[in-house]
Amino acid sequence: MIPTQGRVVRVLGVSSNGTDEQAAMITRAFSTRSTRDGAIAVNLTVFPDQGMPLLFSSVMLFHSRELAEAWLGENPRAMAAFWPEPALPPPAAVQRVA
């Protein structure tokens, strides 16, 4: 996926209300390439559960949670972002009989 301003991602490394995964919004992307080609630095506004929004710059955005967790294993004091799981496709249309 290509990061653009206003897209929602998930962030690891900000603890709030018993979880270390929070929602965040991209406020700036430093590349127009896809995260499939590697991590991309982004600026984020993080929305911790039960907390005030937090601003972070140059957070690495990964294509998946697994890649973000692997990177955090090597950089334990950092934060990492990743795309949420894709939504399930809508159910097949139901045909109504008149």
C-alpha positions as CSV (number, residue, x, y, z in Angstrom):
1,M,0.0,0.0,0.0
2,I,1.1,3.6,-0.6
3,P,1.0,5.8,2.4
4,T,-0.9,9.1,2.0
5,Q,-2.0,11.8,4.3
6,G,-5.2,10.9,6.3
7,R,-4.9,7.1,6.0
8,V,-5.3,5.1,9.2
9,V,-2.6,2.7,10.4
10,R,-1.9,0.7,13.6
11,V,1.1,1.6,15.9
12,L,3.1,-0.6,18.2
13,G,5.1,1.0,21.0
14,V,2.6,3.3,22.6
15,S,1.0,1.7,25.7
16,S,-2.4,2.9,26.9
17,N,-5.2,1.2,28.8
18,G,-3.5,-2.3,28.8
19,T,-2.6,-2.5,25.1
20,D,0.5,-1.5,23.1
21,E,-1.3,-1.3,19.8
22,Q,-3.0,2.0,19.0
23,A,-4.7,3.6,16.0
24,A,-2.9,6.4,14.2
25,M,-3.4,8.7,11.2
26,I,-0.7,9.5,8.7
27,T,0.0,13.3,8.6
28,R,3.0,13.1,6.2
29,A,4.6,10.4,4.1
30,F,8.3,10.7,3.1
31,S,7.8,8.5,0.0
32,T,5.2,7.7,-2.7
33,R,6.3,4.0,-3.1
34,S,4.5,1.0,-1.7
35,T,5.3,-0.5,1.6
36,R,5.5,-3.8,-0.2
37,D,8.9,-2.6,-1.4
38,G,10.1,-1.9,2.2
39,A,9.4,0.3,5.2
40,I,8.6,4.0,4.7
41,A,9.1,6.8,7.3
42,V,5.8,8.7,8.1
43,N,4.7,11.3,10.6
44,L,1.7,10.2,12.7
45,T,-0.9,11.4,15.1
46,V,-1.5,8.5,17.5
47,F,-4.8,8.1,19.2
48,P,-4.2,6.2,22.4
49,D,-7.2,4.5,24.1
50,Q,-8.3,6.8,26.9
51,G,-5.6,9.4,26.1
52,M,-4.8,12.6,24.3
53,P,-3.5,12.4,20.7
54,L,0.3,12.2,20.4
55,L,2.4,13.4,17.6
56,F,5.4,11.4,16.3
57,S,7.8,12.0,13.4
58,S,9.7,9.5,11.2
59,V,8.0,6.4,12.4
60,M,8.7,3.4,10.2
61,L,5.6,2.1,8.4
62,F,5.6,-1.6,7.5
63,H,3.4,-3.7,5.2
64,S,2.4,-6.1,7.9
65,R,2.4,-6.5,11.7
66,E,4.9,-9.3,11.4
67,L,7.4,-7.1,9.7
68,A,6.9,-4.3,12.3
69,E,7.3,-6.7,15.2
70,A,10.5,-8.1,13.6
71,W,12.0,-4.6,13.2
72,L,11.0,-3.8,16.8
73,G,12.8,-6.9,18.0
74,E,16.0,-5.3,16.6
75,N,15.0,-1.7,17.8
76,P,13.2,-2.2,21.1
77,R,13.1,1.5,22.0
78,A,11.5,2.5,18.8
79,M,7.9,2.6,17.5
80,A,6.6,0.9,14.3
81,A,3.4,1.3,12.3
82,F,1.7,-1.2,10.0
83,W,-1.4,-1.4,7.9
84,P,-4.5,-2.8,9.5
85,E,-5.7,-6.2,8.3
86,P,-7.8,-5.8,5.2
87,A,-11.5,-5.7,5.7
88,L,-13.6,-8.7,4.8
89,P,-15.3,-8.4,1.4
90,P,-18.9,-7.6,1.6
91,P,-21.3,-10.5,1.5
92,A,-22.7,-11.5,-1.9
93,A,-25.8,-9.5,-2.9
94,V,-29.0,-11.0,-1.8
95,Q,-31.6,-11.3,-4.6
96,R,-35.1,-10.3,-3.5
97,V,-38.1,-12.0,-5.0
98,A,-41.0,-9.8,-5.7
